Amino acid sequence: MEYRTKWVVSTLCTITILMGIFLVGTQSYFNSKEIDNASNQCYDIGGTPEVESSFLAISYSFECHTE
């Protein structure tokens, strides 16, 4: 392979990896904000939030237990 082709391929791979990291980070951030907001609303009505989340809060389940 010629040098320019290798450079283009490696640049595209790097950009793809960085975009993937950015997208996962963004999803994790907004899911964490959503969990915080739901927990605060649960506390406001006198409930106890129960949250189970995966690594980096990519997926989660939320329940609000009230008496």
C-alpha positions as CSV (number, residue, x, y, z in Angstrom):
1,M,0.0,0.0,0.0
2,E,1.1,3.4,-0.7
3,Y,1.9,5.9,2.1
4,R,-1.0,8.2,1.4
5,T,-3.5,5.3,1.5
6,K,-2.2,4.0,4.8
7,W,-2.5,7.6,6.2
8,V,-6.1,7.9,5.0
9,V,-7.1,4.5,6.5
10,S,-5.4,5.2,9.8
11,T,-7.0,8.7,10.0
12,L,-10.5,7.3,9.3
13,C,-10.0,4.6,11.9
14,T,-8.9,7.1,14.5
15,I,-11.8,9.4,13.7
16,T,-14.2,6.4,14.0
17,I,-12.9,5.4,17.3
18,L,-13.0,8.9,18.7
19,M,-16.6,9.4,17.5
20,G,-17.5,6.1,19.2
21,I,-16.0,7.2,22.5
22,F,-17.7,10.5,22.2
23,L,-21.1,9.0,21.5
24,V,-20.8,6.5,24.4
25,G,-19.7,9.3,26.7
26,T,-22.6,11.5,25.7
27,Q,-25.2,8.7,26.2
28,S,-23.7,7.9,29.6
29,Y,-23.8,11.6,30.6
30,F,-27.4,12.1,29.6
31,N,-28.5,8.9,31.2
32,S,-26.9,9.9,34.5
33,K,-28.7,13.3,34.3
34,E,-32.0,11.5,33.6
35,I,-31.4,9.2,36.6
36,D,-30.6,12.2,38.9
37,N,-33.7,14.0,37.7
38,A,-36.0,11.0,38.3
39,S,-34.4,10.4,41.7
40,N,-35.0,14.0,42.7
41,Q,-38.6,13.8,41.6
42,C,-39.1,10.5,43.5
43,Y,-37.7,12.2,46.7
44,D,-40.0,15.1,46.1
45,I,-43.1,12.9,46.4
46,G,-41.7,11.1,49.5
47,G,-40.5,8.0,47.7
48,T,-37.3,6.0,47.7
49,P,-35.7,5.5,44.3
50,E,-34.3,2.2,43.3
51,V,-31.8,2.4,40.4
52,E,-29.9,-0.4,38.7
53,S,-27.5,0.6,36.0
54,S,-24.9,-1.0,33.9
55,F,-21.3,0.1,33.3
56,L,-21.2,3.8,32.5
57,A,-25.0,3.9,32.9
58,I,-25.5,2.9,29.3
59,S,-28.7,1.1,30.4
60,Y,-30.6,1.3,33.6
61,S,-33.9,0.5,35.3
62,F,-35.6,2.9,37.7
63,E,-38.3,2.4,40.3
64,C,-39.8,4.8,42.8
65,H,-41.1,3.1,45.9
66,T,-43.7,5.1,47.9
67,E,-45.3,4.0,51.2
